[in-house]
Amino acid sequence: MSKKSELSALHLQIRACRQCAAAGYWIVEGAVVRGVHTAQVMTIGQAPGPTEAVVKRPFNAGSGKRLFQWLGEAGFEEGTFRATQYMTAVTKCYPGKGTGGGGDRVPSKEEQALCRPWLDQEIALVNPQLIIPIGRLAIGLFFDARLPLEQIIGRRRERDGRVIIPLPHPSGASTWHQKPANRARVKRAIRLIEKQRKRLGL
Ligand code: SF4
């Protein structure tokens, strides 16, 4: 089976997955997973929000605007990036509304564990050279989750031959972004991503 066919088969399996519903969590509508087998860059978010769950496109709502502004500063055009790279999440299904009744809640540890094998298979199959974990949950897969974002954003690390460059969650509501020192950290991360983009010839 070609890598392309293997990835299509994996996507079908992920979209058909109902493990969380079977485990008693919110009834899932089907997973959001997009990307091609030739991708060299993989973004990993937390989970689809309510908009993404409907349109089946990661980072489609407000936070996507800021994310693609950052990626644009690193030299990635949104349309090309979406068509040629890989965008996934720690959990693939919308986990339901947040405690305030809007947005989305953070997936539980059990949901994260149930979904983890899918992410591991995506990474193994696509074999991205650059992984961009976005937000605390995804960053915690690659960095010590106990560290504050201030000590992580603007850094890079390598694992299994891949470069990992984290970004904070781009939610406009976050006060983290308001602090000049944190904006400078994001700028450093963008420069690191840009450098890696050039190295990959993208
Ligand atoms: S979040 Fe992951 S494990 Fe849970 S139902 Fe969706 S695809 Fe399956």
Boltz pocket constraint, residues with backbone or C-beta under 6 A from the ligand:
constraints:
  - pocket:
      binder: B
      contacts: [[A, 14], [A, 17], [A, 18], [A, 19], [A, 20], [A, 21], [A, 28], [A, 30], [A, 31], [A, 90], [A, 91], [A, 92], [A, 93], [A, 111], [A, 114], [A, 115], [A, 118]]
      max_distance: 6.0
